Amino acid sequence: MSTNRNLTELSSFIADVGDPGKLIVDLAATGSKVSQLLDKAGLTDILGESGAQNVSGDEVKKLDLIANELFIADLKAGNICCGVGSEENEKVLIFEDRDDRSYLVLMDPLDGSSNIDVNVPVGTIFSIFKKENEGPCSESDFYQKGSKQIAAGYLLYGTSTMLVFSSGEGVNGFTMDKESTKFFLSHPKIQTPESGKTYSINHGYFDDFSHGVKEYIRYCGQTDEETNRPYSSRYVGSMVSDFHRNLLKGGIFMYPDTGKNPNGKLRLLYECNPLAFISEQAGGMAVDGSRRILDITPSKLHQTTPVFIGSANMVKKAMEFQTTGHFSG
């Protein structure tokens, strides 16, 4: 890598964070392996469907399974993590030889995997908790509110591979140097704008949205110079990609409840909690329509939730429409 910048490498930046920092370094190292696989995906037999479905009924891609196996193997080989919850596994995986370790990892190993075959950016989302109960790790340890996360982050595999994370003291972004596969600080102290010009939602479900959501979408498309509307509609179909763009530039991502999915479709533990943690650390907001995402107590491993996440002013405005069903000025 040739650069004139004095760049800080991830392991140096996170040296004072302790075991959660080591876990993040381990996750980044596995992410670099996934990144290299994705770079060669079209040249090898790892694209397409695996023929299986995950516990949520989604078609599992070959690369879903490969990424899942890589992360689990590397976390087990480390000496910090005692158990993993993955979107791709029906139950949590407890590392029996890690009873003395006290950290849990929840993850979506390859978010947006339906886009893999058409070369659209995908990502890995992760969340780190500390085990609360005494004794060996058990599934009940994973049912903690998002507000108790020790750290959370994501890897984005796009034009460059980035790691964005927070350990509770702001949000920082690191870019991977492909030659060394090391991550260097490229986006320090990320603060998301209070407002933006982008809204992200699947318009294909418009007829099934609540009246309040429909009215907010109409509001986004109206012309108003004072509020810089209309906003631009941008929806990738990969939550982590939409979230990353909105985090840096300002915007809102919405996946509300529908008649088909009255509790939403996105997973609380693997997608919404970690990204809500990052959003709040960067000055944004994340709610389910009425509650703060991080205040929800999970009752199921693969629990889903509606989510409205992004720039604080935009989330507040969306909630105004949810509450009143119309714009009050």
Protein Blocks (a to p, Z undefined) as FASTA:
>chain_A
ZZfbdcddfklmmmmnommlmmmmmmmmmmmmmmmmmmmmmmmcfecjehiacfkopacd
fklmmmmmmmmmmmmmmmmbgbdcdfkbmbacddfklmmbcbdcdddfbghklmmmnopa
cdddddddddfbgcjddfklmmccfklpfbdcdddddfbccddddehiacadddddfklo
pacdfbghiacdfbdcbdcddfklmmmpcfklmmmmmmmmpccfklopacddddehpakl
mmmmmmmnopaddddddfklmnojbdfklmmmmmmmmmmmnopacdehlacfklpccfbf
klccdddedjfklmmmmmmmmmnopaeZZ
